[in-house]
């Protein structure tokens, strides 16, 4: 399984909207109208994550959701993370 560095991840990051490389993973901050929309988004991510058997780090404060993807068992950023990020972008 290939582990991406900040440099090798750049071409794939360019295909995503506003995702950033940080500490061997990728992250994005989402802002919603209210807590209900933010929570609904988290639930949708949970469904995608279960199907992919790949679980993100999710942080929520009121209408804000921060998503962090990194393949922990591989020790860094992999194709699994980019696949899930692309699926999240389609929500």
N, C-alpha and C positions, 0 to 999 in steps of 0.2 A: 504494500500500500504506500503510494507516494505521499510524502509529507511536504507541504508547500511552505516556502519561506515567504517573507514579505515581498521579495523580488519576484519569485516565481508565481505568486498569487495574483499579481497585478493584472495580467490579461483576463483572468476570470472575474476579478473584482470590477473591471470595467463593464462587464455584462450585467452587473447588478446595480440597483439604485441606492446610493448612499451607504453601502456597507463599507466598513473600514477594517483593515488588519490591525489587530492589537493583541500582543502577548500570545502569539501562536494560535490565534483564532480570528474569527471575523465577528463584527458587532454592528448592530444597527439600532437606532432609537426611533420609536414610533410614537406619535402623539395623536390622541383621539379626542372626540368632542366631550366625552365623559367617562366615568368609571365603567359603566355597563358595556360600552363599546370596547374599551380596553380589555375587560374580562372576557368578552365574547371572542376577541382576537386570540387571547391566550388559549382558550378552549379549542379553537380551530387549529392552532399550532400543535396542541397536544394530540389531536387526532392524526395530524400528519406525522408527528414524531413517532407515535405508536406504530403506524403503518410502516415507517422506515426503520423502526427499531434503532432510532438515533435521537437522543434527547438533548435539547438545548438547555442552556441556563436562561431562565426568564426572571426578570426583575420588574415589579409593577409598583408604581406610586400613582394613585388616583387615575389620571387619564394618560399616563406615560408607561410604555412597555419597552424595556431594553432587552434585546435578544442577543445572546452570545453563542456562537457555534465553534466547537473544537472537538476533535475525536480523541477523547481521553485515553482510550485503550491503545491508540497509536501514538500518543504523545504529541499531537499537533493537529494542524489543519490538513484535511484530506478531501477527496472528492465527495464523501458523504456530506460534508458541511456545505459544499457548494450546491449539491443536489437539494438539500433541505432548504437552503436560502432561496433557491429558485422557486421552490414550491410555496414558501412563505410569501414571496413577492406576488404570487398569483391569487392570494386570498383577497 
